[in-house]
Amino acid sequence: MTITALMPTFNRSPIAFERGEGVWLWTNNNEKYLDFGSGIATNSLGHGNKHLVGAIAEQAAKVMHVSNLYSVPQASRLAERLVGASFADSVFFCNSGAEANEGLIKMVRRFQSDQGRPERYRMICFNGAFHGRSLATIAATGNPAYLKGFGPVVEGFDHVEPNDLALVEAAITPETAGILIEPVQGEGGIRVIPADFLQGLRYLCDKHGLVLAMDEVQTGAGRTGKMFAHQWTGVTPDILSVAKGIGGGFPLGAILATESLAKPMVPGTHGTTYGGNPLACTAGNAVLDVILSDGFFDAVVAQSVHLRDGLEQVVRDFPQLYSDVRGKGLLLGVKCIVSNALVRNALLDQRLLTVNAGDNVVRFVPPLIVSAEECSEAVERFRKASKQLAQADCERKSVS
Ligand SMILES: *Cc1c(COP(=O)(O)O)cnc(C)c1O
């Protein structure tokens, strides 16, 4: 047999991490890495955070799962806190980003149907988006590479280029139910969607009776220096998905909705066995304890400015390798001229973990608790890797 027991759906580096502390990870050979990948923008409190670990351990010993047939006080509390920290009136918990978006899509359709407009079921989505790997969310993503070989594409998703309102308005039909957008496209290449475009989408939604839905799976839970990225823009969605950082590394997703979007979701309309279990919601509450504490987001913004300055200096010093730095808060991307895979590997040689994104971008997404010294250290390693890449590039050119 040539197949690995672990299904080969990922190109994995042959590195295995055994333990972590803060922004640092140690392999099973005791090699130390600086983690600016955060398990793909997920470990918001870093590794081994005492408050989070303690809360999980304590709850696990009491009760992990009871099902949604019973009251779950941890879930009620987390929902109330998320409502308090956002535009939302009501929250549905699930276990991942794809699942949150899947439920979000159902809710948008159900809302229109309940309004007496069942013909409105289509969502306008954007080129470069990423919404997950379920059948509906790959259709919402629209990337042909993710759709190939998986049968008929789930109906109801229309794609347009972001940042052109006329294109969006032209794509609205009598069957359009809503618009779905990431305020910063993550997997697509850390593309920040300008506030005025989001404002335009809000206007179009209000004008045409559409739902404005935001995918904040990656940008939510403080990643950009506010609880949610849309809070920078003055634009409020009607419904939003969040996952990744909200559980601090423990699987947790959520759909946040206004009352009108949530009202049609009566018993029997949607469900989950694991979603909103005591353990996951305890993790979520512990994450909120930290990120909603006084001054936390100010620190995220301060570290972001510091990290961005450092990255920009390196980018300026190696114009043959990189073109620019983009992103918001601690969701930063370096747009590469050479292949981002090459850059990522050079960073790995410097024991700095990053994550590649689309559009030939290397993503720097440290835990939100990162310090200024650790940001400087990452920039130093980025500079060293860049020197080596530039030298190799130079030697290759002089040979050919
Ligand atoms: C990661 C991601 C998803 C999918 O989340 P999973 O937990 O992997 O299902 C959806 N949308 C965005 C914006 C993401 O970054």
The ligand as a Tripos MOL2 file, in Angstrom:
@<TRIPOS>MOLECULE
LIG
   15    15     1     0     0
SMALL
NO_CHARGES

@<TRIPOS>ATOM
      1 C1        -10.7210   29.1420    7.8000 C.3       1 LIG1
      2 C2        -11.8740   29.8440    7.2160 C.ar      1 LIG1
      3 C3        -13.1000   29.1930    6.9930 C.ar      1 LIG1
      4 C4        -13.2910   27.7200    7.2430 C.3       1 LIG1
      5 O1        -13.1330   27.4030    8.5780 O.3       1 LIG1
      6 P1        -12.9410   25.8540    9.0250 P.3       1 LIG1
      7 O2        -12.9240   25.9190   10.5050 O.co2     1 LIG1
      8 O3        -11.6740   25.3990    8.4050 O.co2     1 LIG1
      9 O4        -14.1110   25.1140    8.4840 O.co2     1 LIG1
     10 C5        -14.1560   29.9420    6.5130 C.ar      1 LIG1
     11 N1        -14.0150   31.2540    6.2430 N.ar      1 LIG1
     12 C6        -12.8670   31.9130    6.4560 C.ar      1 LIG1
     13 C7        -12.7980   33.3650    6.1840 C.3       1 LIG1
     14 C8        -11.7530   31.2330    6.9270 C.ar      1 LIG1
     15 O5        -10.5930   31.8780    7.1090 O.3       1 LIG1
@<TRIPOS>BOND
     1     1     2 1
     2     2     3 ar
     3     2    14 ar
     4     3     4 1
     5     3    10 ar
     6     4     5 1
     7     5     6 1
     8     6     7 2
     9     6     8 1
    10     6     9 1
    11    10    11 ar
    12    11    12 ar
    13    12    13 1
    14    12    14 ar
    15    14    15 1
@<TRIPOS>SUBSTRUCTURE
     1 LIG1         1 GROUP 0 **** ****
